[in-house]
Amino acid sequence: MGRDGEVYTSFGWEGDHPNREGRMLPQGFTFPVGLKIRPMMGYWYCGMPWNNERIRPLKFLCTGQFQEDVTSKVCMWNKGKTKYVMKVIEEICRERAVLSAGEHINRESVDACYKASFKKLVDRAYDKGSWKKNVDKIDKVFSISDATFCNMLRKKNRQQNKETEQQVERPRTYAEMLRMDNGVQPVHRGTAGRWDGRGNTGSHSWKN
């Protein structure tokens, strides 16, 4: 029985594996792929049916007790994608005060969290205002899988990190260059060129 009072199955595995009993997943289980956000949230936070049995919430695959139940690299990869998206959803829910600080989604709050976060998730994964721009394609928006959301969120995150690095490494003005170099004075040798991030601007060289 889980902490939420739900009864989950403990599976036994065949073979010479050292921990054959008390497994969270049936042997050979394939992590679900290509699901829409709401069904995936249900499996992640509430568990999922398996024949006449019931698997505990897939989030427990991230714990030390059950992480070895994921035996293939593909399943580990797909689990990581789902975990990434669920983390973003929880962040959105905390920002919108649906969850308190440190609180996680559970069986009782999963519906409210889905309703509170989905539009923001679309805007965060694509561009701000994407939800409103695609109202006429609402069925397609709702059908986006958690894996696709993960790919888009990671892409946006990489872009934002790159832009931040460029802003730090490439000052926009001459005065900003001087402030960054903490008093280093330029020695002019010809016309100004492009800032290369190492204190050189074309034919200018920078010395203490």
Secondary structure, 3 states (H helix, E strand, C coil): CCCCCCCCCCECCCCCCCCCCCECCCCCCCCCCCCEHHHHHHHHHHCEEECCEEECCHHHHHCCCCHHHCCCHHHHHHHHHHHHHHHHHHHHHHHCCCCCCCCCCCCCCHHHHHHHHHHHHHHHHCCCCHHHHCHHHHHHHHCCEHHHHHHHHHHHHHHHHHHHHHHHHCCCCHHHHHHHCCCCEEECCCCEEEECCCCCEECEEEEC
